[in-house]
Amino acid sequence: MVKKQRLVVIGGVAAGASAAAKAKRTNPESEVILLERGPFISYGSCGMPALVAGMIPSADELIARDPQEFARRGVEVRTQHQVMEVDAENKRVLVAELTAGREYSLAYDDLVIAMGADAIRPKLPGLDLDGVFVLRTLADGLAISEALKTHRPRSVAVIGAGYVGLLMAAAFRAHDLPVTVVEMAPQVMVNLDEDMSMLVLDEVRSHGVRVLLNDKLVRCEGRNRVEKVVTESEEIPADLVLLAIGVRPNTRLAQEAGVQLGAGGAIAVDKHMRTNVAGIYAAGDCAEAVLQVTGDKVYIPLGTTANKQGRVAGANVAGMDCTFEGIAGTAATKVFGLEVARTGLTEREAVTKGFSVHTSRITAKDRSGYYPGASRLDVKLVIDAGGRRLLGGQLIGASGAVKRVDVLAAAIYAQMTVDDLTHFDYSYTPSAASVWDATLIAANVTSRCK
Amino acid sequence: MVKKQRLVVIGGVAAGASAAAKAKRTNPESEVILLERGPFISYGSCGMPALVAGMIPSADELIARDPQEFARRGVEVRTQHQVMEVDAENKRVLVAELTAGREYSLAYDDLVIAMGADAIRPKLPGLDLDGVFVLRTLADGLAISEALKTHRPRSVAVIGAGYVGLLMAAAFRAHDLPVTVVEMAPQVMVNLDEDMSMLVLDEVRSHGVRVLLNDKLVRCEGRNRVEKVVTESEEIPADLVLLAIGVRPNTRLAQEAGVQLGAGGAIAVDKHMRTNVAGIYAAGDCAEAVLQVTGDKVYIPLGTTANKQGRVAGANVAGMDCTFEGIAGTAATKVFGLEVARTGLTEREAVTKGFSVHTSRITAKDRSGYYPGASRLDVKLVIDAGGRRLLGGQLIGASGAVKRVDVLAAAIYAQMTVDDLTHFDYSYTPSAASVWDATLIAANVTSRCK
């Protein structure tokens, strides 16, 4: 009798859920066990700010597939089962069953580590006070929603003006709360160039958010519950504080098992999502990725990448030959009424990488100027001045910014030049584009027609 | 003294206006004269259905630049000046000044023919009755708007279920008029595959439009004004009739001047928009273009192509070295509440061209399923079964269809495979995409991971 192959997946949010589902679908004969330390699996983390804002009626909506649905597809899900140790030599994991308070050992043939990342909590005084939150897991999101109801906070401080910080600032404003955002950098959204980030800053401020730039959290103060935030420059009354200063890959177990780390301290992986240890794959927010535009390994944890990496890992475990060909550096969000999207390198990043950079920055419309609802759309392209290759792009506008970045991501994947961009046959209809698409305008103004 | 170069441009809507503006901007020393037989120049034809529907307050909104603005930029515009003859040997055009009833001869160094296309009026009885319209020029659009006001028609027949026919059906429905559309083909929008066109047909019918397929106009009847339309299968009462069965390139003058015609009877041009006659360029709806996916010369008159070809012609006249690298076959529209976009070849077109075709057809969402406003998005990819090259794509949905086609157009331009499509770093934020973008899903389900 042929021994049934067993895949164990550690972590069930994005990469893990994708890996498990893909492996079972590809090889129905295999046994697939998904271990998740938290109470929920397979959910859309990026929807949590909308949940807190009250735009989504229930957390159930964020859950793509529950354990029962996985079970119907033949994947065994064990929530609140935390892996404590990986024994790579004997191909076993030690699992703590959190609700039962006992441990057991589980053998695997293949292991996918999809343990994600944890929110960074700096070692500063007062961050353990009640009312100080991070937003990483669905449980975090529910805790914040609950705090809004039960504690009825009167003012909020958000530490960090990245995607999570600004989305949550908007979510708190949706509850009519006064919000102060504290950002260490001289701009919001440091993965945009400063000139583009100014548009976001204006939008955030116009919705009543106070933004302190070049300022740093020193401590939180309060008796039991947080009452204020002390920064380098001022004291801000706040009975709800969100720390949104980034994440750190969850790699301790992997490292202890002899798995090598790579970019940004994340798990080093090849294109097949294999680690250096036989039979161990890694995917998602605990793993690194190749940045297509430079070929560098980077650590940019995002849900899209996690799902794709998980799918590739699952397919390979199941005997296919799939590769993850890296990321372009695409990221997008909607902050209040403004869509923000970027891909590739910013001007600042490109200069830092040693490129001789040329940029094209234009302001156009998302649709024909005469069409109802037409709104401003800003486009910035970053170009290698030598070879004219597109290195990156940023788009910001009330509508039409997010999906327009895909064509730039495609161009980056294929190493195309800004002149190639002028030759794409962009779609046009007055309700969704102008006859000269905003992206085409940005390419045209810098094209030389050689 | 150096003789000033004189560029004469015939036709001032899209290609002509772009050519004149680009030539003057590139070489401010040149003399540029723009001759237009109609009363308006530089307007967005595609906005006319929205104008007739009452979504746009005035036709002025559709005009990008008026003659005064061109004059400020140094381009002399002569409206209602119709060119009657091109004397290529002596480099002169014979111009009729329509309002004054006189003719004059005008010398040129370079000539750009941007005479557009005329609506096809079949030779059938009754089409010269009052109340029978075509929609081609802004004057046509204004005439229809005027007829709606002054004649208050009670029911409308539209002949042809292409882009113009369906957009105008929607415009008439916005005035609460009963509308019947008569289409010769067995489907609406023949540049979609039939399976995708069914979604459009459902949308049109759900908005109260009666659609007769496989039916043909025989004649119009009425005393002075049209009263009914007779088709092969029935008689339809209609006191306003729109003929929307396509266009024919306006090439008579060019042909008489010795200019060669090419695909679809349009003017044959090279990548520089040069005709076979020295000093004569052609651009826009009177000219052919190369279809990137096959390399074939085709005649697909569209505003985007016209503007780009005009710009290239103008740049080259002014001494630059620019090329028009063809079209992907992109076209888009919004019919009632449905965005419709396509590029490349349909399955039917690909089979006709001799490809062994593989398709991928999926139904997904335009944004995260839990996000307010999420709507259905259908994607069909057409793939060369041999080399796996992307041959075409069609997207239909309430939102997000139009701009998603650009990434397919970019892939077609660069001759990429459907497997390449799986490696693009598509943007994601819950308000504008799902974490697996609809296009990515369509590519993934057909990917083999080799």
HADDOCK unambig.tbl for C-alpha pairs under 7 A between the chains (distance, minus, plus):
assign (segid A and resid 46 and name CA) (segid B and resid 430 and name CA) 6.80 0.50 0.50
assign (segid A and resid 47 and name CA) (segid B and resid 430 and name CA) 6.39 0.50 0.50
assign (segid A and resid 56 and name CA) (segid B and resid 370 and name CA) 6.88 0.50 0.50
assign (segid A and resid 56 and name CA) (segid B and resid 371 and name CA) 6.92 0.50 0.50
assign (segid A and resid 61 and name CA) (segid B and resid 370 and name CA) 5.53 0.50 0.50
assign (segid A and resid 62 and name CA) (segid B and resid 370 and name CA) 6.37 0.50 0.50
assign (segid A and resid 303 and name CA) (segid B and resid 435 and name CA) 6.80 0.50 0.50
assign (segid A and resid 304 and name CA) (segid B and resid 435 and name CA) 5.42 0.50 0.50
assign (segid A and resid 304 and name CA) (segid B and resid 436 and name CA) 6.86 0.50 0.50
assign (segid A and resid 321 and name CA) (segid B and resid 449 and name CA) 5.84 0.50 0.50
assign (segid A and resid 321 and name CA) (segid B and resid 450 and name CA) 6.09 0.50 0.50
assign (segid A and resid 322 and name CA) (segid B and resid 449 and name CA) 4.59 0.50 0.50
assign (segid A and resid 322 and name CA) (segid B and resid 450 and name CA) 6.84 0.50 0.50
assign (segid A and resid 325 and name CA) (segid B and resid 423 and name CA) 5.97 0.50 0.50
assign (segid A and resid 327 and name CA) (segid B and resid 425 and name CA) 5.58 0.50 0.50
assign (segid A and resid 328 and name CA) (segid B and resid 425 and name CA) 5.53 0.50 0.50
assign (segid A and resid 330 and name CA) (segid B and resid 425 and name CA) 6.01 0.50 0.50
assign (segid A and resid 330 and name CA) (segid B and resid 426 and name CA) 6.83 0.50 0.50
assign (segid A and resid 330 and name CA) (segid B and resid 427 and name CA) 5.82 0.50 0.50
assign (segid A and resid 331 and name CA) (segid B and resid 427 and name CA) 5.91 0.50 0.50
assign (segid A and resid 331 and name CA) (segid B and resid 428 and name CA) 6.83 0.50 0.50
assign (segid A and resid 332 and name CA) (segid B and resid 427 and name CA) 5.93 0.50 0.50
assign (segid A and resid 332 and name CA) (segid B and resid 428 and name CA) 5.82 0.50 0.50
assign (segid A and resid 332 and name CA) (segid B and resid 429 and name CA) 5.63 0.50 0.50
assign (segid A and resid 333 and name CA) (segid B and resid 429 and name CA) 5.12 0.50 0.50
assign (segid A and resid 370 and name CA) (segid B and resid 56 and name CA) 6.89 0.50 0.50
assign (segid A and resid 370 and name CA) (segid B and resid 61 and name CA) 5.54 0.50 0.50
assign (segid A and resid 370 and name CA) (segid B and resid 62 and name CA) 6.37 0.50 0.50
assign (segid A and resid 371 and name CA) (segid B and resid 56 and name CA) 6.90 0.50 0.50
assign (segid A and resid 402 and name CA) (segid B and resid 427 and name CA) 6.33 0.50 0.50
assign (segid A and resid 402 and name CA) (segid B and resid 432 and name CA) 6.67 0.50 0.50
assign (segid A and resid 403 and name CA) (segid B and resid 403 and name CA) 6.48 0.50 0.50
assign (segid A and resid 403 and name CA) (segid B and resid 404 and name CA) 6.49 0.50 0.50
assign (segid A and resid 403 and name CA) (segid B and resid 427 and name CA) 6.39 0.50 0.50
assign (segid A and resid 404 and name CA) (segid B and resid 403 and name CA) 6.48 0.50 0.50
assign (segid A and resid 405 and name CA) (segid B and resid 427 and name CA) 6.74 0.50 0.50
assign (segid A and resid 406 and name CA) (segid B and resid 407 and name CA) 6.14 0.50 0.50
assign (segid A and resid 406 and name CA) (segid B and resid 426 and name CA) 5.27 0.50 0.50
assign (segid A and resid 406 and name CA) (segid B and resid 427 and name CA) 6.13 0.50 0.50
assign (segid A and resid 407 and name CA) (segid B and resid 406 and name CA) 6.13 0.50 0.50
assign (segid A and resid 407 and name CA) (segid B and resid 407 and name CA) 4.62 0.50 0.50
assign (segid A and resid 407 and name CA) (segid B and resid 410 and name CA) 6.60 0.50 0.50
assign (segid A and resid 409 and name CA) (segid B and resid 424 and name CA) 6.19 0.50 0.50
assign (segid A and resid 409 and name CA) (segid B and resid 425 and name CA) 5.83 0.50 0.50
assign (segid A and resid 409 and name CA) (segid B and resid 426 and name CA) 6.91 0.50 0.50
assign (segid A and resid 410 and name CA) (segid B and resid 407 and name CA) 6.59 0.50 0.50
assign (segid A and resid 410 and name CA) (segid B and resid 424 and name CA) 5.47 0.50 0.50
assign (segid A and resid 413 and name CA) (segid B and resid 424 and name CA) 6.39 0.50 0.50
assign (segid A and resid 423 and name CA) (segid B and resid 325 and name CA) 5.98 0.50 0.50
assign (segid A and resid 424 and name CA) (segid B and resid 409 and name CA) 6.20 0.50 0.50
assign (segid A and resid 424 and name CA) (segid B and resid 410 and name CA) 5.46 0.50 0.50
assign (segid A and resid 424 and name CA) (segid B and resid 413 and name CA) 6.39 0.50 0.50
assign (segid A and resid 425 and name CA) (segid B and resid 327 and name CA) 5.60 0.50 0.50
assign (segid A and resid 425 and name CA) (segid B and resid 328 and name CA) 5.53 0.50 0.50
assign (segid A and resid 425 and name CA) (segid B and resid 330 and name CA) 6.00 0.50 0.50
assign (segid A and resid 425 and name CA) (segid B and resid 409 and name CA) 5.83 0.50 0.50
assign (segid A and resid 426 and name CA) (segid B and resid 330 and name CA) 6.84 0.50 0.50
assign (segid A and resid 426 and name CA) (segid B and resid 406 and name CA) 5.27 0.50 0.50
assign (segid A and resid 426 and name CA) (segid B and resid 409 and name CA) 6.92 0.50 0.50
assign (segid A and resid 427 and name CA) (segid B and resid 330 and name CA) 5.83 0.50 0.50
assign (segid A and resid 427 and name CA) (segid B and resid 331 and name CA) 5.93 0.50 0.50
assign (segid A and resid 427 and name CA) (segid B and resid 332 and name CA) 5.93 0.50 0.50
assign (segid A and resid 427 and name CA) (segid B and resid 402 and name CA) 6.34 0.50 0.50
assign (segid A and resid 427 and name CA) (segid B and resid 403 and name CA) 6.40 0.50 0.50
assign (segid A and resid 427 and name CA) (segid B and resid 405 and name CA) 6.73 0.50 0.50
assign (segid A and resid 427 and name CA) (segid B and resid 406 and name CA) 6.13 0.50 0.50
assign (segid A and resid 428 and name CA) (segid B and resid 331 and name CA) 6.84 0.50 0.50
assign (segid A and resid 428 and name CA) (segid B and resid 332 and name CA) 5.81 0.50 0.50
assign (segid A and resid 429 and name CA) (segid B and resid 332 and name CA) 5.63 0.50 0.50
assign (segid A and resid 429 and name CA) (segid B and resid 333 and name CA) 5.12 0.50 0.50
assign (segid A and resid 430 and name CA) (segid B and resid 46 and name CA) 6.80 0.50 0.50
assign (segid A and resid 430 and name CA) (segid B and resid 47 and name CA) 6.38 0.50 0.50
assign (segid A and resid 432 and name CA) (segid B and resid 402 and name CA) 6.70 0.50 0.50
assign (segid A and resid 435 and name CA) (segid B and resid 303 and name CA) 6.80 0.50 0.50
assign (segid A and resid 435 and name CA) (segid B and resid 304 and name CA) 5.42 0.50 0.50
assign (segid A and resid 436 and name CA) (segid B and resid 304 and name CA) 6.85 0.50 0.50
assign (segid A and resid 449 and name CA) (segid B and resid 321 and name CA) 5.87 0.50 0.50
assign (segid A and resid 449 and name CA) (segid B and resid 322 and name CA) 4.61 0.50 0.50
assign (segid A and resid 450 and name CA) (segid B and resid 321 and name CA) 5.98 0.50 0.50
assign (segid A and resid 450 and name CA) (segid B and resid 322 and name CA) 6.76 0.50 0.50
